[in-house]
Amino acid sequence: PRAPGSREARWAHLLGGPITSAMPSVPDGEVYLPDTELAALKARLAATEAEVARLGAIVARLCGELGIAS
């Protein structure tokens, strides 16, 4: 049957048995990420946090040199 809000009907082949989802079920509001993509995102987050900490230290040092409360 046609899905609500779509123009065309959905089609599925019936030659291979019942249709199963390739993606594991995920509760509403959550996103499924493969382990490799999750590891890459964690690495990027760690690098971003390190960069923010480095920049925060630079700003604090500059504020101290200029006599500005940070």
All heavy atoms as TSV, in Angstrom:
chain	resi	resn	atom	element	x	y	z
A	1	PRO	N	N	0.826	-1.209	0.000
A	1	PRO	CA	C	0.000	0.000	0.000
A	1	PRO	C	C	0.861	1.260	0.000
A	1	PRO	O	O	2.017	1.232	0.390
A	1	PRO	CB	C	-0.784	-0.113	1.297
A	1	PRO	CG	C	0.017	-1.003	2.169
A	1	PRO	CD	C	0.735	-1.943	1.235
A	2	ARG	N	N	0.283	2.351	-0.408
A	2	ARG	CA	C	0.971	3.631	-0.434
A	2	ARG	C	C	1.138	4.128	0.995
A	2	ARG	O	O	0.231	4.070	1.818
A	2	ARG	CB	C	0.170	4.622	-1.256
A	2	ARG	CG	C	0.963	5.868	-1.599
A	2	ARG	CD	C	0.193	6.742	-2.519
A	2	ARG	NE	N	-0.846	7.404	-1.728
A	2	ARG	CZ	C	-1.845	8.086	-2.235
A	2	ARG	NH1	N	-1.990	8.151	-3.529
A	2	ARG	NH2	N	-2.716	8.672	-1.462
A	3	ALA	N	N	2.324	4.614	1.310
A	3	ALA	CA	C	2.603	5.170	2.629
A	3	ALA	C	C	1.978	6.557	2.732
A	3	ALA	O	O	1.873	7.268	1.725
A	3	ALA	CB	C	4.097	5.248	2.865
A	4	PRO	N	N	1.554	6.976	3.919
A	4	PRO	CA	C	0.992	8.319	4.071
A	4	PRO	C	C	1.986	9.378	3.616
A	4	PRO	O	O	3.164	9.324	3.961
A	4	PRO	CB	C	0.724	8.429	5.569
A	4	PRO	CG	C	0.688	7.030	6.063
A	4	PRO	CD	C	1.569	6.237	5.162
A	5	GLY	N	N	1.551	10.305	2.801
A	5	GLY	CA	C	2.400	11.396	2.341
A	5	GLY	C	C	3.266	11.053	1.148
A	5	GLY	O	O	4.062	11.871	0.716
A	6	SER	N	N	3.164	9.849	0.607
A	6	SER	CA	C	3.987	9.495	-0.553
A	6	SER	C	C	3.112	9.356	-1.791
A	6	SER	O	O	1.907	9.119	-1.698
A	6	SER	CB	C	4.752	8.205	-0.303
A	6	SER	OG	O	3.865	7.116	-0.213
A	7	ARG	N	N	3.724	9.492	-2.942
A	7	ARG	CA	C	2.985	9.421	-4.197
A	7	ARG	C	C	2.795	7.987	-4.671
A	7	ARG	O	O	1.766	7.635	-5.208
A	7	ARG	CB	C	3.734	10.178	-5.292
A	7	ARG	CG	C	3.762	11.646	-5.102
A	7	ARG	CD	C	4.454	12.266	-6.270
A	7	ARG	NE	N	4.558	13.692	-6.121
A	7	ARG	CZ	C	5.144	14.471	-6.977
A	7	ARG	NH1	N	5.696	13.970	-8.058
A	7	ARG	NH2	N	5.187	15.755	-6.779
A	8	GLU	N	N	3.855	7.194	-4.537
A	8	GLU	CA	C	3.835	5.856	-5.103
A	8	GLU	C	C	3.595	4.801	-4.031
A	8	GLU	O	O	3.888	4.991	-2.861
A	8	GLU	CB	C	5.173	5.555	-5.795
A	8	GLU	CG	C	5.471	6.452	-6.979
A	8	GLU	CD	C	6.151	7.738	-6.563
A	8	GLU	OE1	O	6.720	7.802	-5.468
A	8	GLU	OE2	O	6.090	8.705	-7.335
A	9	ALA	N	N	3.107	3.675	-4.486
A	9	ALA	CA	C	2.953	2.524	-3.598
A	9	ALA	C	C	4.335	1.918	-3.346
A	9	ALA	O	O	5.257	2.080	-4.145
A	9	ALA	CB	C	2.044	1.493	-4.249
A	10	ARG	N	N	4.490	1.258	-2.236
A	10	ARG	CA	C	5.743	0.577	-1.942
A	10	ARG	C	C	5.703	-0.818	-2.545
A	10	ARG	O	O	4.664	-1.470	-2.550
A	10	ARG	CB	C	5.951	0.482	-0.427
A	10	ARG	CG	C	6.163	1.842	0.200
A	10	ARG	CD	C	6.588	1.672	1.612
A	10	ARG	NE	N	5.504	2.171	2.463
A	10	ARG	CZ	C	5.498	2.106	3.764
A	10	ARG	NH1	N	6.475	1.539	4.404
A	10	ARG	NH2	N	4.503	2.592	4.460
A	11	TRP	N	N	6.859	-1.268	-3.030
A	11	TRP	CA	C	6.946	-2.575	-3.650
A	11	TRP	C	C	7.981	-3.419	-2.933
A	11	TRP	O	O	8.974	-2.915	-2.425
A	11	TRP	CB	C	7.341	-2.437	-5.118
A	11	TRP	CG	C	6.329	-1.689	-5.910
A	11	TRP	CD1	C	6.243	-0.337	-6.077
A	11	TRP	CD2	C	5.228	-2.239	-6.608
A	11	TRP	NE1	N	5.169	0.001	-6.849
A	11	TRP	CE2	C	4.522	-1.168	-7.196
A	11	TRP	CE3	C	4.760	-3.523	-6.823
A	11	TRP	CZ2	C	3.392	-1.336	-7.962
A	11	TRP	CZ3	C	3.632	-3.690	-7.603
A	11	TRP	CH2	C	2.962	-2.608	-8.158
A	12	ALA	N	N	7.746	-4.707	-2.891
A	12	ALA	CA	C	8.709	-5.639	-2.315
A	12	ALA	C	C	8.682	-6.916	-3.129
A	12	ALA	O	O	7.624	-7.366	-3.564
A	12	ALA	CB	C	8.362	-5.936	-0.864
A	13	HIS	N	N	9.837	-7.525	-3.346
A	13	HIS	CA	C	9.853	-8.790	-4.082
A	13	HIS	C	C	9.400	-9.916	-3.155
A	13	HIS	O	O	9.558	-9.848	-1.937
A	13	HIS	CB	C	11.246	-9.071	-4.646
A	13	HIS	CG	C	12.250	-9.387	-3.590
A	13	HIS	ND1	N	12.393	-10.647	-3.066
A	13	HIS	CD2	C	13.170	-8.627	-2.957
A	13	HIS	CE1	C	13.349	-10.648	-2.153
A	13	HIS	NE2	N	13.837	-9.428	-2.063
A	14	LEU	N	N	8.830	-10.912	-3.709
A	14	LEU	CA	C	8.307	-12.018	-2.912
A	14	LEU	C	C	9.017	-13.330	-3.245
A	14	LEU	O	O	8.534	-14.398	-2.914
A	14	LEU	CB	C	6.799	-12.167	-3.146
A	14	LEU	CG	C	5.973	-10.928	-2.802
A	14	LEU	CD1	C	4.521	-11.145	-3.176
A	14	LEU	CD2	C	6.099	-10.606	-1.328
A	15	LEU	N	N	10.181	-13.258	-3.902
A	15	LEU	CA	C	10.882	-14.461	-4.327
A	15	LEU	C	C	11.797	-15.034	-3.260
A	15	LEU	O	O	12.141	-16.195	-3.305
A	15	LEU	CB	C	11.708	-14.167	-5.589
A	15	LEU	CG	C	10.888	-13.666	-6.776
A	15	LEU	CD1	C	11.812	-13.266	-7.902
A	15	LEU	CD2	C	9.906	-14.713	-7.224
A	16	GLY	N	N	12.228	-14.233	-2.297
A	16	GLY	CA	C	13.228	-14.680	-1.328
A	16	GLY	C	C	12.681	-14.948	0.049
A	16	GLY	O	O	13.443	-15.000	1.001
A	17	GLY	N	N	11.419	-15.083	0.226
A	17	GLY	CA	C	10.866	-15.328	1.543
A	17	GLY	C	C	10.486	-14.025	2.217
A	17	GLY	O	O	10.412	-12.968	1.586
A	18	PRO	N	N	10.255	-14.077	3.528
A	18	PRO	CA	C	9.834	-12.863	4.239
A	18	PRO	C	C	10.920	-11.785	4.210
A	18	PRO	O	O	12.109	-12.086	4.187
A	18	PRO	CB	C	9.566	-13.335	5.658
A	18	PRO	CG	C	10.139	-14.699	5.763
A	18	PRO	CD	C	10.363	-15.229	4.394
A	19	ILE	N	N	10.484	-10.565	4.214
A	19	ILE	CA	C	11.398	-9.427	4.165
A	19	ILE	C	C	11.835	-9.091	5.581
A	19	ILE	O	O	11.010	-8.933	6.477
A	19	ILE	CB	C	10.718	-8.214	3.520
A	19	ILE	CG1	C	10.306	-8.575	2.103
A	19	ILE	CG2	C	11.630	-7.000	3.534
A	19	ILE	CD1	C	9.430	-7.542	1.455
A	20	THR	N	N	13.141	-9.007	5.771
A	20	THR	CA	C	13.684	-8.600	7.068
A	20	THR	C	C	14.462	-7.318	6.878
A	20	THR	O	O	15.030	-7.068	5.820
A	20	THR	CB	C	14.616	-9.671	7.658
A	20	THR	OG1	O	15.685	-9.911	6.731
A	20	THR	CG2	C	13.866	-10.967	7.905
A	21	SER	N	N	14.504	-6.533	7.880
A	21	SER	CA	C	15.219	-5.261	7.823
A	21	SER	C	C	16.708	-5.511	7.983
A	21	SER	O	O	17.133	-6.305	8.822
A	21	SER	CB	C	14.726	-4.350	8.944
A	21	SER	OG	O	15.505	-3.192	8.989
A	22	ALA	N	N	17.516	-4.827	7.182
A	22	ALA	CA	C	18.969	-4.948	7.295
A	22	ALA	C	C	19.483	-4.168	8.497
A	22	ALA	O	O	20.542	-4.458	9.025
A	22	ALA	CB	C	19.640	-4.436	6.024
A	23	MET	N	N	18.730	-3.168	8.926
A	23	MET	CA	C	19.143	-2.351	10.062
A	23	MET	C	C	18.517	-2.907	11.334
A	23	MET	O	O	17.346	-3.271	11.333
A	23	MET	CB	C	18.675	-0.906	9.875
A	23	MET	CG	C	19.246	-0.218	8.669
A	23	MET	SD	S	20.981	0.127	8.828
A	23	MET	CE	C	20.919	1.448	9.995
A	24	PRO	N	N	19.282	-2.971	12.418
A	24	PRO	CA	C	18.682	-3.406	13.676
A	24	PRO	C	C	17.636	-2.396	14.140
A	24	PRO	O	O	17.714	-1.219	13.800
A	24	PRO	CB	C	19.864	-3.463	14.643
A	24	PRO	CG	C	20.962	-2.729	13.996
A	24	PRO	CD	C	20.677	-2.655	12.533
A	25	SER	N	N	16.658	-2.854	14.888
A	25	SER	CA	C	15.631	-1.927	15.351
A	25	SER	C	C	16.223	-1.008	16.410
A	25	SER	O	O	17.025	-1.421	17.239
A	25	SER	CB	C	14.438	-2.685	15.912
A	25	SER	OG	O	14.801	-3.339	17.098
A	26	VAL	N	N	15.854	0.245	16.340
A	26	VAL	CA	C	16.365	1.269	17.236
A	26	VAL	C	C	15.173	2.007	17.808
A	26	VAL	O	O	14.239	2.335	17.077
A	26	VAL	CB	C	17.278	2.249	16.459
A	26	VAL	CG1	C	17.805	3.335	17.358
A	26	VAL	CG2	C	18.437	1.499	15.814
A	27	PRO	N	N	15.160	2.272	19.110
A	27	PRO	CA	C	14.047	3.023	19.695
A	27	PRO	C	C	13.879	4.385	19.024
A	27	PRO	O	O	14.832	4.953	18.500
A	27	PRO	CB	C	14.447	3.190	21.162
A	27	PRO	CG	C	15.481	2.149	21.407
A	27	PRO	CD	C	16.158	1.897	20.092
A	28	ASP	N	N	12.654	4.896	19.032
A	28	ASP	CA	C	12.378	6.203	18.436
A	28	ASP	C	C	13.266	7.273	19.047
A	28	ASP	O	O	13.515	7.283	20.243
A	28	ASP	CB	C	10.907	6.586	18.638
A	28	ASP	CG	C	9.981	5.759	17.771
A	28	ASP	OD1	O	10.466	5.185	16.779
A	28	ASP	OD2	O	8.786	5.694	18.087
A	29	GLY	N	N	13.744	8.181	18.209
A	29	GLY	CA	C	14.566	9.288	18.679
A	29	GLY	C	C	16.042	8.957	18.754
A	29	GLY	O	O	16.859	9.816	19.024
A	30	GLU	N	N	16.417	7.706	18.512
A	30	GLU	CA	C	17.819	7.320	18.540
A	30	GLU	C	C	18.263	6.993	17.123
A	30	GLU	O	O	17.468	6.712	16.250
A	30	GLU	CB	C	18.042	6.114	19.459
A	30	GLU	CG	C	17.767	6.443	20.915
A	30	GLU	CD	C	18.104	5.275	21.832
A	30	GLU	OE1	O	18.902	4.416	21.430
A	30	GLU	OE2	O	17.555	5.238	22.930
A	31	VAL	N	N	19.575	7.034	16.908
A	31	VAL	CA	C	20.136	6.786	15.586
A	31	VAL	C	C	21.071	5.595	15.674
A	31	VAL	O	O	21.862	5.495	16.604
A	31	VAL	CB	C	20.911	8.027	15.084
A	31	VAL	CG1	C	21.567	7.765	13.753
A	31	VAL	CG2	C	19.980	9.219	14.998
A	32	TYR	N	N	20.985	4.684	14.699
A	32	TYR	CA	C	21.893	3.547	14.652
A	32	TYR	C	C	23.143	3.950	13.900
A	32	TYR	O	O	23.077	4.514	12.812
A	32	TYR	CB	C	21.233	2.360	13.949
A	32	TYR	CG	C	22.205	1.245	13.667
A	32	TYR	CD1	C	22.610	0.403	14.689
A	32	TYR	CD2	C	22.735	1.067	12.414
A	32	TYR	CE1	C	23.520	-0.612	14.457
A	32	TYR	CE2	C	23.643	0.066	12.164
A	32	TYR	CZ	C	24.030	-0.772	13.186
A	32	TYR	OH	O	24.935	-1.753	12.947
A	33	LEU	N	N	24.315	3.676	14.468
A	33	LEU	CA	C	25.586	3.917	13.808
A	33	LEU	C	C	26.409	2.639	13.848
A	33	LEU	O	O	26.505	2.008	14.903
A	33	LEU	CB	C	26.376	5.019	14.525
A	33	LEU	CG	C	25.807	6.417	14.464
A	33	LEU	CD1	C	26.619	7.351	15.336
A	33	LEU	CD2	C	25.788	6.922	13.046
A	34	PRO	N	N	27.021	2.262	12.735
A	34	PRO	CA	C	27.926	1.115	12.767
A	34	PRO	C	C	29.091	1.404	13.709
A	34	PRO	O	O	29.447	2.562	13.957
A	34	PRO	CB	C	28.414	0.997	11.327
A	34	PRO	CG	C	27.456	1.796	10.506
A	34	PRO	CD	C	26.881	2.829	11.416
A	35	ASP	N	N	29.718	0.341	14.232
A	35	ASP	CA	C	30.810	0.508	15.191
A	35	ASP	C	C	31.948	1.352	14.639
A	35	ASP	O	O	32.530	2.169	15.360
A	35	ASP	CB	C	31.353	-0.852	15.623
A	35	ASP	CG	C	30.364	-1.611	16.488
A	35	ASP	OD1	O	29.470	-0.957	17.074
A	35	ASP	OD2	O	30.478	-2.841	16.581
A	36	THR	N	N	32.290	1.199	13.361
A	36	THR	CA	C	33.404	1.962	12.792
A	36	THR	C	C	33.076	3.455	12.740
A	36	THR	O	O	33.924	4.286	13.031
A	36	THR	CB	C	33.742	1.467	11.381
A	36	THR	OG1	O	32.557	1.496	10.583
A	36	THR	CG2	C	34.286	0.047	11.411
A	37	GLU	N	N	31.835	3.773	12.386
A	37	GLU	CA	C	31.443	5.187	12.331
A	37	GLU	C	C	31.375	5.775	13.736
A	37	GLU	O	O	31.773	6.918	13.965
A	37	GLU	CB	C	30.101	5.328	11.627
A	37	GLU	CG	C	29.747	6.764	11.326
A	37	GLU	CD	C	28.485	6.869	10.482
A	37	GLU	OE1	O	28.038	5.874	9.897
A	37	GLU	OE2	O	27.953	7.988	10.417
A	38	LEU	N	N	30.898	4.987	14.693
A	38	LEU	CA	C	30.847	5.445	16.074
A	38	LEU	C	C	32.255	5.706	16.608
A	38	LEU	O	O	32.498	6.724	17.263
A	38	LEU	CB	C	30.123	4.416	16.945
A	38	LEU	CG	C	29.913	4.789	18.402
A	38	LEU	CD1	C	29.089	6.061	18.517
A	38	LEU	CD2	C	29.237	3.655	19.144
A	39	ALA	N	N	33.200	4.831	16.303
A	39	ALA	CA	C	34.586	5.013	16.747
A	39	ALA	C	C	35.184	6.271	16.122
A	39	ALA	O	O	35.892	7.030	16.789
A	39	ALA	CB	C	35.422	3.792	16.390
A	40	ALA	N	N	34.877	6.512	14.844
A	40	ALA	CA	C	35.387	7.716	14.180
A	40	ALA	C	C	34.805	8.971	14.817
A	40	ALA	O	O	35.518	9.966	15.025
A	40	ALA	CB	C	35.067	7.678	12.691
A	41	LEU	N	N	33.511	8.936	15.149
A	41	LEU	CA	C	32.894	10.099	15.793
A	41	LEU	C	C	33.470	10.338	17.185
A	41	LEU	O	O	33.680	11.485	17.587
A	41	LEU	CB	C	31.382	9.914	15.873
A	41	LEU	CG	C	30.633	10.052	14.557
A	41	LEU	CD1	C	29.173	9.669	14.734
A	41	LEU	CD2	C	30.746	11.464	14.018
A	42	LYS	N	N	33.741	9.257	17.920
A	42	LYS	CA	C	34.348	9.407	19.248
A	42	LYS	C	C	35.743	10.011	19.136
A	42	LYS	O	O	36.128	10.852	19.953
A	42	LYS	CB	C	34.393	8.064	19.965
A	42	LYS	CG	C	33.048	7.619	20.474
A	42	LYS	CD	C	33.156	6.288	21.214
A	42	LYS	CE	C	31.813	5.851	21.761
A	42	LYS	NZ	N	31.900	4.571	22.490
A	43	ALA	N	N	36.506	9.606	18.124
A	43	ALA	CA	C	37.844	10.167	17.918
A	43	ALA	C	C	37.766	11.645	17.562
A	43	ALA	O	O	38.542	12.464	18.064
A	43	ALA	CB	C	38.576	9.395	16.818
A	44	ARG	N	N	36.810	12.010	16.703
A	44	ARG	CA	C	36.639	13.420	16.353
A	44	ARG	C	C	36.211	14.238	17.555
A	44	ARG	O	O	36.660	15.371	17.741
A	44	ARG	CB	C	35.606	13.568	15.234
A	44	ARG	CG	C	36.129	13.115	13.878
A	44	ARG	CD	C	35.112	13.304	12.795
A	44	ARG	NE	N	34.712	14.708	12.687
A	44	ARG	CZ	C	33.652	15.121	12.009
A	44	ARG	NH1	N	32.882	14.260	11.385
A	44	ARG	NH2	N	33.360	16.401	11.959
A	45	LEU	N	N	35.338	13.674	18.401
A	45	LEU	CA	C	34.901	14.375	19.606
A	45	LEU	C	C	36.076	14.607	20.540
A	45	LEU	O	O	36.244	15.703	21.084
A	45	LEU	CB	C	33.809	13.583	20.316
A	45	LEU	CG	C	33.327	14.154	21.647
A	45	LEU	CD1	C	32.722	15.540	21.444
A	45	LEU	CD2	C	32.326	13.223	22.291
A	46	ALA	N	N	36.919	13.597	20.720
A	46	ALA	CA	C	38.086	13.736	21.594
A	46	ALA	C	C	39.035	14.805	21.059
A	46	ALA	O	O	39.562	15.627	21.823
A	46	ALA	CB	C	38.798	12.403	21.737
A	47	ALA	N	N	39.260	14.811	19.739
A	47	ALA	CA	C	40.136	15.824	19.137
A	47	ALA	C	C	39.541	17.220	19.297
A	47	ALA	O	O	40.262	18.185	19.595
A	47	ALA	CB	C	40.361	15.512	17.660
A	48	THR	N	N	38.236	17.345	19.125
A	48	THR	CA	C	37.570	18.642	19.283
A	48	THR	C	C	37.646	19.129	20.720
A	48	THR	O	O	37.921	20.310	20.974
A	48	THR	CB	C	36.100	18.547	18.833
A	48	THR	OG1	O	36.072	18.111	17.468
A	48	THR	CG2	C	35.392	19.874	18.954
A	49	GLU	N	N	37.439	18.222	21.672
A	49	GLU	CA	C	37.529	18.607	23.085
A	49	GLU	C	C	38.949	19.051	23.438
A	49	GLU	O	O	39.131	20.020	24.184
A	49	GLU	CB	C	37.089	17.447	23.969
A	49	GLU	CG	C	35.589	17.204	23.930
A	49	GLU	CD	C	35.163	15.967	24.688
A	49	GLU	OE1	O	36.007	15.059	24.914
A	49	GLU	OE2	O	33.977	15.891	25.056
A	50	ALA	N	N	39.957	18.378	22.900
A	50	ALA	CA	C	41.346	18.766	23.156
A	50	ALA	C	C	41.631	20.145	22.565
A	50	ALA	O	O	42.299	20.977	23.196
A	50	ALA	CB	C	42.298	17.721	22.583
A	51	GLU	N	N	41.127	20.394	21.372
A	51	GLU	CA	C	41.331	21.700	20.727
A	51	GLU	C	C	40.636	22.811	21.510
A	51	GLU	O	O	41.196	23.893	21.708
A	51	GLU	CB	C	40.809	21.657	19.284
A	51	GLU	CG	C	40.969	22.949	18.520
A	51	GLU	CD	C	42.405	23.256	18.139
A	51	GLU	OE1	O	43.292	22.411	18.362
A	51	GLU	OE2	O	42.640	24.358	17.624
A	52	VAL	N	N	39.433	22.558	21.989
A	52	VAL	CA	C	38.705	23.558	22.788
A	52	VAL	C	C	39.466	23.844	24.083
A	52	VAL	O	O	39.586	25.004	24.502
A	52	VAL	CB	C	37.256	23.094	23.065
A	52	VAL	CG1	C	36.591	23.967	24.120
A	52	VAL	CG2	C	36.449	23.107	21.777
A	53	ALA	N	N	39.992	22.812	24.708
A	53	ALA	CA	C	40.765	23.011	25.941
A	53	ALA	C	C	42.023	23.837	25.663
A	53	ALA	O	O	42.376	24.736	26.435
A	53	ALA	CB	C	41.135	21.666	26.552
A	54	ARG	N	N	42.697	23.542	24.537
A	54	ARG	CA	C	43.902	24.301	24.171
A	54	ARG	C	C	43.559	25.759	23.914
A	54	ARG	O	O	44.239	26.675	24.407
A	54	ARG	CB	C	44.544	23.678	22.930
A	54	ARG	CG	C	45.882	24.294	22.531
A	54	ARG	CD	C	46.425	23.673	21.257
A	54	ARG	NE	N	45.686	24.094	20.072
A	54	ARG	CZ	C	45.852	25.268	19.457
A	54	ARG	NH1	N	46.722	26.145	19.913
A	54	ARG	NH2	N	45.154	25.570	18.382
A	55	LEU	N	N	42.489	26.010	23.182
A	55	LEU	CA	C	42.087	27.383	22.896
A	55	LEU	C	C	41.623	28.104	24.157
A	55	LEU	O	O	41.884	29.307	24.325
A	55	LEU	CB	C	40.979	27.399	21.839
A	55	LEU	CG	C	41.404	26.948	20.436
A	55	LEU	CD1	C	40.190	26.811	19.547
A	55	LEU	CD2	C	42.420	27.895	19.845
A	56	GLY	N	N	40.959	27.387	25.062
A	56	GLY	CA	C	40.552	27.983	26.333
A	56	GLY	C	C	41.757	28.419	27.152
A	56	GLY	O	O	41.732	29.478	27.802
A	57	ALA	N	N	42.812	27.600	27.140
A	57	ALA	CA	C	44.029	27.960	27.869
A	57	ALA	C	C	44.680	29.201	27.255
A	57	ALA	O	O	45.174	30.081	27.981
A	57	ALA	CB	C	45.007	26.785	27.863
A	58	ILE	N	N	44.666	29.296	25.932
A	58	ILE	CA	C	45.233	30.476	25.269
A	58	ILE	C	C	44.432	31.723	25.634
A	58	ILE	O	O	45.003	32.782	25.960
A	58	ILE	CB	C	45.267	30.279	23.742
A	58	ILE	CG1	C	46.303	29.216	23.379
A	58	ILE	CG2	C	45.568	31.582	23.017
A	58	ILE	CD1	C	46.265	28.798	21.921
A	59	VAL	N	N	43.115	31.636	25.612
A	59	VAL	CA	C	42.263	32.783	25.955
A	59	VAL	C	C	42.496	33.186	27.407
A	59	VAL	O	O	42.607	34.382	27.730
A	59	VAL	CB	C	40.774	32.460	25.689
A	59	VAL	CG1	C	39.864	33.513	26.292
A	59	VAL	CG2	C	40.514	32.324	24.195
A	60	ALA	N	N	42.584	32.209	28.305
A	60	ALA	CA	C	42.825	32.521	29.714
A	60	ALA	C	C	44.172	33.216	29.896
A	60	ALA	O	O	44.290	34.183	30.661
A	60	ALA	CB	C	42.760	31.246	30.549
A	61	ARG	N	N	45.199	32.734	29.180
A	61	ARG	CA	C	46.519	33.363	29.277
A	61	ARG	C	C	46.482	34.792	28.749
A	61	ARG	O	O	47.007	35.727	29.378
A	61	ARG	CB	C	47.563	32.548	28.501
A	61	ARG	CG	C	48.985	33.118	28.601
A	61	ARG	CD	C	49.989	32.272	27.851
A	61	ARG	NE	N	49.643	32.027	26.461
A	61	ARG	CZ	C	49.927	32.859	25.452
A	61	ARG	NH1	N	50.546	33.995	25.675
A	61	ARG	NH2	N	49.598	32.544	24.219
A	62	LEU	N	N	45.826	35.001	27.607
A	62	LEU	CA	C	45.729	36.348	27.041
A	62	LEU	C	C	44.941	37.283	27.956
A	62	LEU	O	O	45.310	38.457	28.137
A	62	LEU	CB	C	45.080	36.301	25.661
A	62	LEU	CG	C	45.924	35.672	24.533
A	62	LEU	CD1	C	45.093	35.522	23.278
A	62	LEU	CD2	C	47.157	36.511	24.277
A	63	CYS	N	N	43.860	36.782	28.536
A	63	CYS	CA	C	43.074	37.605	29.470
A	63	CYS	C	C	43.923	37.969	30.679
A	63	CYS	O	O	43.862	39.116	31.167
A	63	CYS	CB	C	41.825	36.868	29.901
A	63	CYS	SG	S	40.564	36.787	28.624
A	64	GLY	N	N	44.721	37.029	31.149
A	64	GLY	CA	C	45.597	37.315	32.288
A	64	GLY	C	C	46.631	38.371	31.941
A	64	GLY	O	O	46.919	39.260	32.750
A	65	GLU	N	N	47.220	38.298	30.749
A	65	GLU	CA	C	48.219	39.267	30.325
A	65	GLU	C	C	47.608	40.654	30.124
A	65	GLU	O	O	48.259	41.662	30.361
A	65	GLU	CB	C	48.887	38.810	29.044
A	65	GLU	CG	C	49.801	37.613	29.217
A	65	GLU	CD	C	50.386	37.127	27.896
A	65	GLU	OE1	O	50.148	37.772	26.852
A	65	GLU	OE2	O	51.077	36.087	27.917
A	66	LEU	N	N	46.354	40.703	29.704
A	66	LEU	CA	C	45.689	41.979	29.473
A	66	LEU	C	C	44.957	42.506	30.698
A	66	LEU	O	O	44.430	43.620	30.694
A	66	LEU	CB	C	44.695	41.844	28.316
A	66	LEU	CG	C	45.311	41.544	26.943
A	66	LEU	CD1	C	44.206	41.232	25.942
A	66	LEU	CD2	C	46.158	42.699	26.465
A	67	GLY	N	N	44.902	41.707	31.751
A	67	GLY	CA	C	44.231	42.125	32.968
A	67	GLY	C	C	42.717	42.097	32.858
A	67	GLY	O	O	42.022	42.870	33.517
A	68	ILE	N	N	42.208	41.222	32.019
A	68	ILE	CA	C	40.773	41.093	31.816
A	68	ILE	C	C	40.302	39.852	32.547
A	68	ILE	O	O	40.911	38.784	32.441
A	68	ILE	CB	C	40.427	40.956	30.327
A	68	ILE	CG1	C	40.933	42.160	29.543
A	68	ILE	CG2	C	38.939	40.754	30.111
A	68	ILE	CD1	C	40.818	42.001	28.041
A	69	ALA	N	N	39.210	39.967	33.286
A	69	ALA	CA	C	38.644	38.789	33.950
A	69	ALA	C	C	37.979	37.912	32.904
A	69	ALA	O	O	37.203	38.378	32.077
A	69	ALA	CB	C	37.632	39.208	35.002
A	70	SER	N	N	38.293	36.629	32.956
A	70	SER	CA	C	37.692	35.721	31.953
A	70	SER	C	C	36.561	34.933	32.536
A	70	SER	O	O	36.338	34.806	33.674
A	70	SER	CB	C	38.733	34.752	31.410
A	70	SER	OG	O	39.349	34.044	32.457
